[in-house]
Amino acid sequence: MTDKGLFKARALVVDGNSLSRALLASQLRDLGLAQVDQSPRVGDARPLVERNRYDIVLCDYHFDGSEISGQDFLDELRRERLLPWSTVFIMVTGEATYARVAEVAESALDGYLIKPYRPTVLSERILQARRRKQELGPLLAALDRQDWAHALELASQRLAQRAPYWPYAARQAAELHLQEGQAADAQRLFETVRTLLDDPAWARLGVARALLAGGHANQARQVLVALRRSE
């Protein structure tokens, strides 16, 4: 799988370890990217995101001496609409525990890398994410416009048709339902995904979130306990 548009893409690497940061930047250039910016801290990365439009962001999860994680950074960028949905955001982490991987998979990420990794894995993650972004272009554009009704319609259509990347669309639809306070609808979508995809961890976590949002704390706790037992 190739991506002829990569040479035009601009990337940002956020990593507190100078060697790791330089390695990631070098690997991105090896993929054909000419513009690769680097930042050692989230606080320094934010102004870069405010000034530039990035096609790819690689961000470490943990930063020594900081209470802000890579996940916090992503949440902040999404909340303040500083990161287009078309941007590929990949988390890099040295924590390979099931709980951490499940959290990453459930969040609004395009992928994750567990250190150490092979350069081919980085390439695969980026190319897969960019292909998915291109396929889901209209849905992502609706999310950028905050046209929730149209985004939900597009996501629901893709789920009903089992079109390519329908699980991603279903997750976005469920998140929109949660955002609009429609916990029961979100739970229904997450449960549908559990049935169709052999019960992935992120869907079970979604069910727990929907139950909690709907005021069913005990049931949410039971789902989470069962998830922990399955590690």
Beta strands, then each sheet from edge to edge (+ up, - down):
strand 1: 10-14
strand 2: 35-39
strand 3: 56-60
strand 4: 88-93
strand 5: 111-114
sheet 1: 2+ 1+ 3+ 4+ 5+
end
